[in-house]
């Protein structure tokens, strides 16, 4: 695949941001909301993987050199509960513990990201984190 242009990357970024932004509510707010970087953090004291936190990440979208990084923390914080509910189509983009490398978006991938966000938010809610 050819190197993506800045315009293509920004288009992917903005498309993903439209899916993530509705979760900006209640205790979930951004630390950073600039062109090319957007994140949401849960601002509530919580015990996460045995460690006490005053706030913790929910999701980030970051423009990289040839992909848009979709950092989805529920797959890291609750892998047994969340991973089986993520579509195989989206999981093939997972590189590492929580980062999905998104190089193009289509209707199926967008549907999968929306479903993942719903699952992740529901898990955070079940944990009492949002």
N, CA, C and O atoms as CSV, one atom per row, in Angstrom:
chain,resi,resn,atom,element,x,y,z
A,1,UNK,N,N,0.845,-1.191,0.000
A,1,UNK,CA,C,0.000,0.000,0.000
A,1,UNK,C,C,0.880,1.241,0.000
A,1,UNK,O,O,1.843,1.324,0.763
A,2,UNK,N,N,0.556,2.191,-0.842
A,2,UNK,CA,C,1.318,3.434,-0.948
A,2,UNK,C,C,1.188,4.253,0.335
A,2,UNK,O,O,0.215,4.131,1.079
A,3,UNK,N,N,2.190,5.082,0.566
A,3,UNK,CA,C,2.160,5.956,1.740
A,3,UNK,C,C,0.948,6.873,1.650
A,3,UNK,O,O,0.670,7.462,0.605
A,4,UNK,N,N,0.237,6.982,2.763
A,4,UNK,CA,C,-0.950,7.833,2.807
A,4,UNK,C,C,-0.555,9.302,2.853
A,4,UNK,O,O,0.453,9.663,3.461
A,5,UNK,N,N,-1.346,10.140,2.211
A,5,UNK,CA,C,-1.095,11.578,2.251
A,5,UNK,C,C,-1.631,12.139,3.573
A,5,UNK,O,O,-2.424,11.498,4.263
A,6,UNK,N,N,-1.185,13.332,3.898
A,6,UNK,CA,C,-1.667,14.009,5.105
A,6,UNK,C,C,-3.189,14.186,5.049
A,6,UNK,O,O,-3.874,14.044,6.062
A,7,UNK,N,N,-3.703,14.493,3.872
A,7,UNK,CA,C,-5.154,14.673,3.712
A,7,UNK,C,C,-5.905,13.371,3.976
A,7,UNK,O,O,-6.953,13.375,4.623
A,8,UNK,N,N,-5.368,12.251,3.473
A,8,UNK,CA,C,-6.009,10.945,3.712
A,8,UNK,C,C,-5.986,10.597,5.198
A,8,UNK,O,O,-6.978,10.118,5.747
A,9,UNK,N,N,-4.853,10.840,5.839
A,9,UNK,CA,C,-4.736,10.560,7.267
A,9,UNK,C,C,-5.710,11.412,8.081
A,9,UNK,O,O,-6.353,10.923,9.010
A,10,UNK,N,N,-5.810,12.696,7.719
A,10,UNK,CA,C,-6.733,13.576,8.438
A,10,UNK,C,C,-8.186,13.156,8.227
A,10,UNK,O,O,-9.009,13.275,9.135
A,11,UNK,N,N,-8.493,12.672,7.043
A,11,UNK,CA,C,-9.853,12.194,6.780
A,11,UNK,C,C,-10.187,10.988,7.671
A,11,UNK,O,O,-11.282,10.904,8.228
A,12,UNK,N,N,-9.235,10.062,7.799
A,12,UNK,CA,C,-9.423,8.907,8.684
A,12,UNK,C,C,-9.564,9.383,10.131
A,12,UNK,O,O,-10.449,8.933,10.859
A,13,UNK,N,N,-8.678,10.304,10.538
A,13,UNK,CA,C,-8.718,10.842,11.901
A,13,UNK,C,C,-10.094,11.440,12.214
A,13,UNK,O,O,-10.694,11.127,13.242
A,14,UNK,N,N,-10.582,12.293,11.329
A,14,UNK,CA,C,-11.860,12.968,11.577
A,14,UNK,C,C,-13.032,11.984,11.567
A,14,UNK,O,O,-13.986,12.152,12.327
A,15,UNK,N,N,-12.966,10.976,10.725
A,15,UNK,CA,C,-14.014,9.961,10.696
A,15,UNK,C,C,-14.057,9.202,12.018
A,15,UNK,O,O,-15.130,8.984,12.580
A,16,UNK,N,N,-12.886,8.800,12.514
A,16,UNK,CA,C,-12.836,8.098,13.810
A,16,UNK,C,C,-13.276,9.012,14.948
A,16,UNK,O,O,-13.947,8.570,15.880
A,17,UNK,N,N,-12.900,10.275,14.872
A,17,UNK,CA,C,-13.269,11.213,15.938
A,17,UNK,C,C,-14.787,11.361,16.036
A,17,UNK,O,O,-15.321,11.518,17.134
A,18,UNK,N,N,-15.488,11.313,14.896
A,18,UNK,CA,C,-16.953,11.423,14.950
A,18,UNK,C,C,-17.580,10.232,15.681
A,18,UNK,O,O,-18.667,10.353,16.246
A,19,UNK,N,N,-16.903,9.095,15.671
A,19,UNK,CA,C,-17.392,7.913,16.391
A,19,UNK,C,C,-17.073,8.011,17.884
A,19,UNK,O,O,-17.881,7.618,18.724
A,20,UNK,N,N,-15.908,8.530,18.201
A,20,UNK,CA,C,-15.433,8.589,19.586
A,20,UNK,C,C,-16.042,9.756,20.362
A,20,UNK,O,O,-16.348,9.613,21.546
A,21,UNK,N,N,-16.221,10.897,19.721
A,21,UNK,CA,C,-16.651,12.136,20.392
A,21,UNK,C,C,-17.933,12.001,21.216
A,21,UNK,O,O,-18.005,12.603,22.287
A,22,UNK,N,N,-18.952,11.246,20.783
A,22,UNK,CA,C,-20.161,11.131,21.605
A,22,UNK,C,C,-19.922,10.538,23.004
A,22,UNK,O,O,-20.774,10.674,23.882
A,23,UNK,N,N,-18.787,9.892,23.212
A,23,UNK,CA,C,-18.473,9.328,24.528
A,23,UNK,C,C,-17.861,10.369,25.455
A,23,UNK,O,O,-17.564,10.075,26.613
A,24,UNK,N,N,-17.674,11.578,24.952
A,24,UNK,CA,C,-17.207,12.702,25.760
A,24,UNK,C,C,-18.405,13.215,26.551
A,24,UNK,O,O,-19.145,14.093,26.107
A,25,UNK,N,N,-18.569,12.637,27.734
A,25,UNK,CA,C,-19.723,12.988,28.573
A,25,UNK,C,C,-19.428,12.590,30.008
A,25,UNK,O,O,-18.614,11.704,30.266
A,26,UNK,N,N,-20.098,13.251,30.933
A,26,UNK,CA,C,-19.912,12.935,32.350
A,26,UNK,C,C,-18.463,13.080,32.766
A,26,UNK,O,O,-17.849,14.126,32.556
A,27,UNK,N,N,-17.911,12.014,33.365
A,27,UNK,CA,C,-16.519,12.054,33.838
A,27,UNK,C,C,-15.520,11.779,32.711
A,27,UNK,O,O,-14.311,11.812,32.940
A,28,UNK,N,N,-16.006,11.512,31.512
A,28,UNK,CA,C,-15.129,11.206,30.378
A,28,UNK,C,C,-14.939,12.478,29.552
A,28,UNK,O,O,-15.859,12.944,28.881
A,29,UNK,N,N,-13.729,13.024,29.615
A,29,UNK,CA,C,-13.413,14.265,28.917
A,29,UNK,C,C,-12.026,14.168,28.281
A,29,UNK,O,O,-11.220,13.324,28.671
A,30,UNK,N,N,-11.749,15.032,27.300
A,30,UNK,CA,C,-10.430,14.975,26.655
A,30,UNK,C,C,-9.349,15.673,27.471
A,30,UNK,O,O,-9.609,16.648,28.176
A,31,UNK,N,N,-8.139,15.154,27.360
A,31,UNK,CA,C,-6.952,15.878,27.801
A,31,UNK,C,C,-6.473,16.717,26.632
A,31,UNK,O,O,-6.066,17.867,26.798
A,32,UNK,N,N,-6.530,16.116,25.429
A,32,UNK,CA,C,-6.037,16.787,24.226
A,32,UNK,C,C,-7.101,16.700,23.135
A,32,UNK,O,O,-7.647,15.632,22.858
A,33,UNK,N,N,-7.377,17.843,22.528
A,33,UNK,CA,C,-8.319,17.902,21.409
A,33,UNK,C,C,-7.769,18.915,20.412
A,33,UNK,O,O,-8.191,20.071,20.368
A,34,UNK,N,N,-6.809,18.440,19.610
A,34,UNK,CA,C,-6.179,19.288,18.601
A,34,UNK,C,C,-6.197,18.533,17.271
A,34,UNK,O,O,-6.513,17.344,17.231
A,35,UNK,N,N,-5.865,19.216,16.205
A,35,UNK,CA,C,-5.800,18.573,14.889
A,35,UNK,C,C,-4.760,17.458,14.931
A,35,UNK,O,O,-3.574,17.710,15.148
A,36,UNK,N,N,-5.214,16.232,14.723
A,36,UNK,CA,C,-4.300,15.093,14.691
A,36,UNK,C,C,-4.156,14.346,15.997
A,36,UNK,O,O,-3.504,13.303,16.031
A,37,UNK,N,N,-4.744,14.842,17.080
A,37,UNK,CA,C,-4.672,14.128,18.357
A,37,UNK,C,C,-5.908,14.454,19.197
A,37,UNK,O,O,-6.229,15.612,19.462
A,38,UNK,N,N,-6.576,13.390,19.597
A,38,UNK,CA,C,-7.780,13.523,20.423
A,38,UNK,C,C,-7.805,12.334,21.367
A,38,UNK,O,O,-7.568,11.197,20.958
A,39,UNK,N,N,-8.090,12.603,22.621
A,39,UNK,CA,C,-8.175,11.494,23.572
A,39,UNK,C,C,-9.291,11.731,24.567
A,39,UNK,O,O,-9.739,12.860,24.769
A,40,UNK,N,N,-9.728,10.657,25.179
A,40,UNK,CA,C,-10.730,10.728,26.242
A,40,UNK,C,C,-10.202,9.990,27.459
A,40,UNK,O,O,-9.661,8.888,27.368
A,41,UNK,N,N,-10.380,10.636,28.594
A,41,UNK,CA,C,-9.941,10.078,29.875
A,41,UNK,C,C,-11.121,10.040,30.827
A,41,UNK,O,O,-11.976,10.925,30.811
A,42,UNK,N,N,-11.160,9.016,31.648
A,42,UNK,CA,C,-12.144,8.928,32.718
A,42,UNK,C,C,-11.543,9.630,33.932
A,42,UNK,O,O,-10.507,9.214,34.451
A,43,UNK,N,N,-12.191,10.679,34.371
A,43,UNK,CA,C,-11.703,11.473,35.507
A,43,UNK,C,C,-12.473,11.056,36.752
A,43,UNK,O,O,-13.403,11.728,37.198
A,44,UNK,N,N,-12.048,9.922,37.292
A,44,UNK,CA,C,-12.688,9.376,38.478
A,44,UNK,C,C,-11.680,8.437,39.143
A,44,UNK,O,O,-11.053,7.624,38.463
A,45,UNK,N,N,-11.521,8.539,40.449
A,45,UNK,CA,C,-10.625,7.592,41.129
A,45,UNK,C,C,-11.124,6.161,40.915
A,45,UNK,O,O,-12.311,5.869,41.055
A,46,UNK,N,N,-10.185,5.286,40.575
A,46,UNK,CA,C,-10.564,3.893,40.327
A,46,UNK,C,C,-9.355,2.987,40.498
A,46,UNK,O,O,-8.210,3.395,40.306
A,47,UNK,N,N,-9.644,1.760,40.861
A,47,UNK,CA,C,-8.625,0.725,40.936
A,47,UNK,C,C,-8.620,0.016,39.580
A,47,UNK,O,O,-9.589,-0.645,39.209
A,48,UNK,N,N,-7.508,0.164,38.847
A,48,UNK,CA,C,-7.386,-0.405,37.515
A,48,UNK,C,C,-6.190,-1.352,37.512
A,48,UNK,O,O,-5.056,-0.923,37.724
A,49,UNK,N,N,-6.438,-2.624,37.276
A,49,UNK,CA,C,-5.403,-3.652,37.257
A,49,UNK,C,C,-4.529,-3.591,38.509
A,49,UNK,O,O,-3.302,-3.649,38.430
A,50,UNK,N,N,-5.180,-3.473,39.656
A,50,UNK,CA,C,-4.481,-3.499,40.930
A,50,UNK,C,C,-3.804,-2.205,41.345
A,50,UNK,O,O,-3.155,-2.162,42.390
A,51,UNK,N,N,-3.937,-1.157,40.556
A,51,UNK,CA,C,-3.314,0.135,40.891
A,51,UNK,C,C,-4.380,1.217,40.984
A,51,UNK,O,O,-5.301,1.271,40.169
A,52,UNK,N,N,-4.244,2.068,41.977
A,52,UNK,CA,C,-5.172,3.172,42.163
A,52,UNK,C,C,-4.803,4.315,41.222
A,52,UNK,O,O,-3.640,4.711,41.142
A,53,UNK,N,N,-5.792,4.840,40.514
A,53,UNK,CA,C,-5.601,5.957,39.592
A,53,UNK,C,C,-6.626,7.042,39.905
A,53,UNK,O,O,-7.751,6.742,40.303
A,54,UNK,N,N,-6.237,8.302,39.725
A,54,UNK,CA,C,-7.180,9.415,39.836
A,54,UNK,C,C,-7.909,9.637,38.519
A,54,UNK,O,O,-9.012,10.183,38.493
A,55,UNK,N,N,-7.285,9.210,37.426
A,55,UNK,CA,C,-7.855,9.294,36.086
A,55,UNK,C,C,-7.148,8.244,35.245
A,55,UNK,O,O,-6.054,7.798,35.589
A,56,UNK,N,N,-7.775,7.849,34.139
A,56,UNK,CA,C,-7.140,6.873,33.269
A,56,UNK,C,C,-7.735,6.968,31.877
A,56,UNK,O,O,-8.854,7.445,31.689
A,57,UNK,N,N,-6.971,6.509,30.917
A,57,UNK,CA,C,-7.333,6.643,29.511
A,57,UNK,C,C,-8.460,5.700,29.117
A,57,UNK,O,O,-8.544,4.565,29.586
A,58,UNK,N,N,-9.324,6.205,28.240
A,58,UNK,CA,C,-10.368,5.386,27.641
A,58,UNK,C,C,-10.018,5.120,26.172
A,58,UNK,O,O,-9.994,3.969,25.737
A,59,UNK,N,N,-9.749,6.170,25.422
A,59,UNK,CA,C,-9.428,6.018,23.999
A,59,UNK,C,C,-8.644,7.234,23.519
A,59,UNK,O,O,-8.830,8.347,24.011
A,60,UNK,N,N,-7.765,6.999,22.548
A,60,UNK,CA,C,-7.019,8.086,21.904
A,60,UNK,C,C,-6.977,7.835,20.412
A,60,UNK,O,O,-6.969,6.691,19.958
A,61,UNK,N,N,-6.950,8.917,19.658
A,61,UNK,CA,C,-6.774,8.843,18.210
A,61,UNK,C,C,-5.600,9.764,17.889
A,61,UNK,O,O,-5.633,10.956,18.194
A,62,UNK,N,N,-4.568,9.200,17.272
A,62,UNK,CA,C,-3.358,9.974,17.018
A,62,UNK,C,C,-2.889,9.756,15.583
A,62,UNK,O,O,-2.716,8.624,15.131
A,63,UNK,N,N,-2.689,10.855,14.889
A,63,UNK,CA,C,-2.150,10.817,13.533
A,63,UNK,C,C,-0.692,10.377,13.604
A,63,UNK,O,O,0.113,10.998,14.298
A,64,UNK,N,N,-0.353,9.315,12.894
A,64,UNK,CA,C,1.030,8.852,12.810
A,64,UNK,C,C,1.516,9.076,11.378
A,64,UNK,O,O,0.782,9.640,10.565
A,65,UNK,N,N,2.724,8.651,11.058
A,65,UNK,CA,C,3.273,8.955,9.735
A,65,UNK,C,C,2.555,8.238,8.591
A,65,UNK,O,O,2.441,8.801,7.503
A,66,UNK,N,N,2.066,7.007,8.806
A,66,UNK,CA,C,1.396,6.305,7.713
A,66,UNK,C,C,0.146,5.544,8.175
A,66,UNK,O,O,-0.310,4.617,7.504
A,67,UNK,N,N,-0.388,5.941,9.307
A,67,UNK,CA,C,-1.634,5.360,9.795
A,67,UNK,C,C,-2.195,6.272,10.868
A,67,UNK,O,O,-1.524,7.192,11.335
A,68,UNK,N,N,-3.424,6.009,11.249
A,68,UNK,CA,C,-4.004,6.698,12.400
A,68,UNK,C,C,-4.067,5.676,13.516
A,68,UNK,O,O,-4.667,4.612,13.364
A,69,UNK,N,N,-3.448,6.003,14.633
A,69,UNK,CA,C,-3.462,5.112,15.782
A,69,UNK,C,C,-4.764,5.278,16.548
A,69,UNK,O,O,-5.112,6.377,16.980
A,70,UNK,N,N,-5.472,4.180,16.709
A,70,UNK,CA,C,-6.703,4.137,17.504
A,70,UNK,C,C,-6.351,3.334,18.747
A,70,UNK,O,O,-6.332,2.104,18.724
A,71,UNK,N,N,-6.072,4.055,19.839
A,71,UNK,CA,C,-5.646,3.442,21.087
A,71,UNK,C,C,-6.886,3.198,21.942
A,71,UNK,O,O,-7.495,4.134,22.459
A,72,UNK,N,N,-7.239,1.945,22.079
A,72,UNK,CA,C,-8.494,1.545,22.710
A,72,UNK,C,C,-8.183,0.814,24.010
A,72,UNK,O,O,-7.934,-0.392,24.006
A,73,UNK,N,N,-8.197,1.545,25.121
A,73,UNK,CA,C,-7.741,0.998,26.387
A,73,UNK,C,C,-8.607,-0.112,26.982
A,73,UNK,O,O,-8.067,-0.940,27.716
A,74,UNK,N,N,-9.909,-0.187,26.717
A,74,UNK,CA,C,-10.669,-1.306,27.290
A,74,UNK,C,C,-10.131,-2.683,26.896
A,74,UNK,O,O,-10.286,-3.645,27.648
A,75,UNK,N,N,-9.507,-2.784,25.732
A,75,UNK,CA,C,-8.952,-4.070,25.312
A,75,UNK,C,C,-7.694,-4.401,26.117
A,75,UNK,O,O,-7.289,-5.561,26.196
A,76,UNK,N,N,-7.080,-3.379,26.712
A,76,UNK,CA,C,-5.900,-3.564,27.563
A,76,UNK,C,C,-6.300,-3.771,29.024
A,76,UNK,O,O,-5.756,-4.638,29.707
A,77,UNK,N,N,-7.258,-2.966,29.495
A,77,UNK,CA,C,-7.635,-3.040,30.912
A,77,UNK,C,C,-8.532,-4.225,31.236
A,77,UNK,O,O,-8.519,-4.715,32.366
A,78,UNK,N,N,-9.306,-4.691,30.272
A,78,UNK,CA,C,-10.240,-5.800,30.476
A,78,UNK,C,C,-10.192,-6.791,29.309
A,78,UNK,O,O,-11.219,-7.045,28.680
A,79,UNK,N,N,-9.015,-7.355,29.011
A,79,UNK,CA,C,-8.929,-8.210,27.822
A,79,UNK,C,C,-9.873,-9.417,27.817
A,79,UNK,O,O,-10.449,-9.703,26.768
A,80,UNK,N,N,-10.066,-10.138,28.922
A,80,UNK,CA,C,-10.946,-11.314,28.822
A,80,UNK,C,C,-12.402,-10.961,28.530
A,80,UNK,O,O,-13.119,-11.727,27.886
A,81,UNK,N,N,-12.833,-9.791,29.011
A,81,UNK,CA,C,-14.222,-9.379,28.812
A,81,UNK,C,C,-14.437,-8.702,27.462
A,81,UNK,O,O,-15.486,-8.878,26.842
A,82,UNK,N,N,-13.463,-7.936,27.006
A,82,UNK,CA,C,-13.639,-7.086,25.827
A,82,UNK,C,C,-13.173,-7.756,24.532
A,82,UNK,O,O,-13.883,-7.700,23.528
A,83,UNK,N,N,-12.005,-8.383,24.534
A,83,UNK,CA,C,-11.424,-8.919,23.296
A,83,UNK,C,C,-12.364,-9.856,22.540
A,83,UNK,O,O,-12.478,-9.723,21.322
A,84,UNK,N,N,-13.043,-10.800,23.201
A,84,UNK,CA,C,-13.924,-11.696,22.438
A,84,UNK,C,C,-15.095,-10.975,21.763
A,84,UNK,O,O,-15.718,-11.524,20.854
A,85,UNK,N,N,-15.396,-9.754,22.201
A,85,UNK,CA,C,-16.517,-9.009,21.642
A,85,UNK,C,C,-16.109,-8.066,20.511
A,85,UNK,O,O,-16.956,-7.406,19.907
A,86,UNK,N,N,-14.807,-8.008,20.231
A,86,UNK,CA,C,-14.298,-7.157,19.152
A,86,UNK,C,C,-14.288,-7.993,17.864
A,86,UNK,O,O,-13.897,-9.160,17.882
A,87,UNK,N,N,-14.712,-7.400,16.765
A,87,UNK,CA,C,-14.803,-8.148,15.505
A,87,UNK,C,C,-13.417,-8.579,15.027
A,87,UNK,O,O,-12.436,-7.860,15.219
A,88,UNK,N,N,-13.343,-9.755,14.406
A,88,UNK,CA,C,-12.072,-10.203,13.817
A,88,UNK,C,C,-11.533,-9.201,12.788
A,88,UNK,O,O,-10.321,-9.035,12.655
A,89,UNK,N,N,-12.430,-8.543,12.070
A,89,UNK,CA,C,-12.030,-7.540,11.089
A,89,UNK,C,C,-11.251,-6.401,11.755
A,89,UNK,O,O,-10.235,-5.953,11.223
A,90,UNK,N,N,-11.716,-5.936,12.900
A,90,UNK,CA,C,-11.004,-4.867,13.613
A,90,UNK,C,C,-9.753,-5.413,14.287
A,90,UNK,O,O,-8.716,-4.750,14.286
A,91,UNK,N,N,-9.831,-6.606,14.860
A,91,UNK,CA,C,-8.678,-7.184,15.561
A,91,UNK,C,C,-7.467,-7.361,14.645
A,91,UNK,O,O,-6.333,-7.322,15.121
A,92,UNK,N,N,-7.683,-7.553,13.350
A,92,UNK,CA,C,-6.533,-7.716,12.457
A,92,UNK,C,C,-5.709,-6.432,12.344
A,92,UNK,O,O,-4.584,-6.461,11.846
A,93,UNK,N,N,-6.261,-5.309,12.801
A,93,UNK,CA,C,-5.531,-4.032,12.801
A,93,UNK,C,C,-4.806,-3.778,14.128
A,93,UNK,O,O,-4.104,-2.776,14.261
A,94,UNK,N,N,-4.968,-4.668,15.103
A,94,UNK,CA,C,-4.346,-4.495,16.419
A,94,UNK,C,C,-2.856,-4.790,16.323
A,94,UNK,O,O,-2.449,-5.870,15.894
A,95,UNK,N,N,-2.055,-3.820,16.726
A,95,UNK,CA,C,-0.599,-3.962,16.727
A,95,UNK,C,C,-0.132,-3.629,18.141
A,95,UNK,O,O,-0.006,-2.454,18.483
A,96,UNK,N,N,0.119,-4.608,18.939
A,96,UNK,CA,C,0.483,-4.378,20.329
A,96,UNK,C,C,-0.709,-4.655,21.229
A,96,UNK,O,O,-1.618,-5.399,20.859
A,97,UNK,N,N,-0.700,-4.052,22.414
A,97,UNK,CA,C,-1.728,-4.360,23.411
A,97,UNK,C,C,-3.020,-3.585,23.221
A,97,UNK,O,O,-4.095,-4.102,23.525
A,98,UNK,N,N,-2.940,-2.349,22.724
A,98,UNK,CA,C,-4.159,-1.541,22.636
A,98,UNK,C,C,-4.241,-0.652,21.401
A,98,UNK,O,O,-5.212,0.088,21.246
A,99,UNK,N,N,-3.247,-0.706,20.520
A,99,UNK,CA,C,-3.212,0.203,19.373
A,99,UNK,C,C,-3.605,-0.482,18.080
A,99,UNK,O,O,-2.993,-1.463,17.658
A,100,UNK,N,N,-4.638,0.060,17.467
A,100,UNK,CA,C,-5.070,-0.390,16.159
A,100,UNK,C,C,-4.498,0.571,15.129
A,100,UNK,O,O,-4.639,1.785,15.269
A,101,UNK,N,N,-3.853,0.039,14.094
A,101,UNK,CA,C,-3.320,0.867,13.010
A,101,UNK,C,C,-4.390,0.934,11.925
A,101,UNK,O,O,-4.668,-0.060,11.254
A,102,UNK,N,N,-4.983,2.101,11.760
A,102,UNK,CA,C,-6.049,2.294,10.788
A,102,UNK,C,C,-5.474,3.033,9.575
A,102,UNK,O,O,-5.007,4.167,9.681
A,103,UNK,N,N,-5.522,2.363,8.432
A,103,UNK,CA,C,-4.965,2.937,7.194
A,103,UNK,C,C,-6.038,3.261,6.172
A,103,UNK,O,O,-5.768,3.940,5.182
A,104,UNK,N,N,-7.239,2.787,6.400
A,104,UNK,CA,C,-8.374,3.141,5.543
A,104,UNK,C,C,-9.634,2.808,6.318
A,104,UNK,O,O,-9.641,1.949,7.200
A,105,UNK,N,N,-10.689,3.503,5.968
A,105,UNK,CA,C,-11.964,3.216,6.627
A,105,UNK,C,C,-12.995,2.863,5.569
A,105,UNK,O,O,-13.061,3.471,4.500
A,106,UNK,N,N,-13.784,1.873,5.899
A,106,UNK,CA,C,-14.904,1.501,5.046
A,106,UNK,C,C,-16.090,1.263,5.980
A,106,UNK,O,O,-15.950,1.322,7.202
A,107,UNK,N,N,-17.237,0.997,5.403
A,107,UNK,CA,C,-18.457,0.855,6.208
A,107,UNK,C,C,-18.321,-0.242,7.262
A,107,UNK,O,O,-18.780,-0.074,8.391
A,108,UNK,N,N,-17.697,-1.359,6.903
A,108,UNK,CA,C,-17.556,-2.468,7.855
A,108,UNK,C,C,-16.649,-2.093,9.023
A,108,UNK,O,O,-16.969,-2.371,10.179
A,109,UNK,N,N,-15.521,-1.464,8.718
A,109,UNK,CA,C,-14.595,-1.078,9.786
A,109,UNK,C,C,-15.227,-0.032,10.705
A,109,UNK,O,O,-15.065,-0.098,11.923
A,110,UNK,N,N,-15.936,0.919,10.135
A,110,UNK,CA,C,-16.607,1.934,10.952
A,110,UNK,C,C,-17.649,1.297,11.869
A,110,UNK,O,O,-17.778,1.680,13.031
A,111,UNK,N,N,-18.382,0.336,11.348
A,111,UNK,CA,C,-19.362,-0.395,12.154
A,111,UNK,C,C,-18.646,-1.131,13.297
A,111,UNK,O,O,-19.143,-1.167,14.423
A,112,UNK,N,N,-17.486,-1.711,13.003
A,112,UNK,CA,C,-16.716,-2.447,14.006
A,112,UNK,C,C,-16.159,-1.517,15.091
A,112,UNK,O,O,-16.145,-1.874,16.269
A,113,UNK,N,N,-15.705,-0.331,14.692
A,113,UNK,CA,C,-15.198,0.641,15.668
A,113,UNK,C,C,-16.346,1.116,16.561
A,113,UNK,O,O,-16.181,1.232,17.775
A,114,UNK,N,N,-17.507,1.392,15.962
A,114,UNK,CA,C,-18.679,1.800,16.750
A,114,UNK,C,C,-19.056,0.722,17.755
A,114,UNK,O,O,-19.349,1.023,18.912
A,115,UNK,N,N,-19.049,-0.530,17.320
A,115,UNK,CA,C,-19.385,-1.633,18.212
A,115,UNK,C,C,-18.355,-1.772,19.328
A,115,UNK,O,O,-18.719,-2.023,20.477
A,116,UNK,N,N,-17.077,-1.611,19.003
A,116,UNK,CA,C,-16.024,-1.694,20.014
A,116,UNK,C,C,-16.184,-0.591,21.055
A,116,UNK,O,O,-16.044,-0.839,22.253
A,117,UNK,N,N,-16.476,0.621,20.602
A,117,UNK,CA,C,-16.677,1.733,21.540
A,117,UNK,C,C,-17.827,1.431,22.495
A,117,UNK,O,O,-17.735,1.697,23.693
A,118,UNK,N,N,-18.898,0.880,21.963
A,118,UNK,CA,C,-20.056,0.546,22.777
A,118,UNK,C,C,-19.691,-0.513,23.828
A,118,UNK,O,O,-20.055,-0.390,24.997
A,119,UNK,N,N,-18.973,-1.547,23.396
A,119,UNK,CA,C,-18.535,-2.617,24.297
A,119,UNK,C,C,-17.588,-2.064,25.363
A,119,UNK,O,O,-17.736,-2.364,26.548
A,120,UNK,N,N,-16.617,-1.256,24.937
A,120,UNK,CA,C,-15.637,-0.703,25.870
A,120,UNK,C,C,-16.267,0.206,26.903
A,120,UNK,O,O,-15.935,0.139,28.087
A,121,UNK,N,N,-17.175,1.054,26.459
A,121,UNK,CA,C,-17.845,1.965,27.392
A,121,UNK,C,C,-18.702,1.167,28.374
A,121,UNK,O,O,-18.726,1.467,29.568
A,122,UNK,N,N,-19.401,0.155,27.871
A,122,UNK,CA,C,-20.231,-0.688,28.742
A,122,UNK,C,C,-19.367,-1.387,29.792
A,122,UNK,O,O,-19.781,-1.513,30.945
A,123,UNK,N,N,-18.176,-1.839,29.409
A,123,UNK,CA,C,-17.279,-2.500,30.367
A,123,UNK,C,C,-16.779,-1.499,31.402
A,123,UNK,O,O,-16.738,-1.817,32.590
A,124,UNK,N,N,-16.401,-0.303,30.977
A,124,UNK,CA,C,-15.963,0.726,31.928
A,124,UNK,C,C,-17.096,1.067,32.882
A,124,UNK,O,O,-16.871,1.274,34.075
A,125,UNK,N,N,-18.316,1.125,32.354
A,125,UNK,CA,C,-19.476,1.420,33.202
A,125,UNK,C,C,-19.699,0.293,34.207
A,125,UNK,O,O,-19.938,0.553,35.386
A,126,UNK,N,N,-19.621,-0.952,33.749
A,126,UNK,CA,C,-19.765,-2.108,34.626
A,126,UNK,C,C,-18.719,-2.100,35.742
A,126,UNK,O,O,-18.998,-2.487,36.877
A,127,UNK,N,N,-17.496,-1.645,35.391
A,127,UNK,CA,C,-16.413,-1.559,36.372
A,127,UNK,C,C,-16.602,-0.389,37.344
A,127,UNK,O,O,-15.910,-0.301,38.358
A,128,UNK,N,N,-17.548,0.515,37.025
A,128,UNK,CA,C,-17.745,1.700,37.843
A,128,UNK,C,C,-16.740,2.800,37.546
A,128,UNK,O,O,-16.515,3.683,38.373
A,129,UNK,N,N,-16.142,2.748,36.377
A,129,UNK,CA,C,-15.102,3.707,36.011
A,129,UNK,C,C,-15.636,4.919,35.276
A,129,UNK,O,O,-14.937,5.928,35.181
A,130,UNK,N,N,-16.859,4.853,34.751
A,130,UNK,CA,C,-17.464,6.012,34.088
A,130,UNK,C,C,-18.857,6.216,34.640
A,130,UNK,O,O,-19.557,7.140,34.225
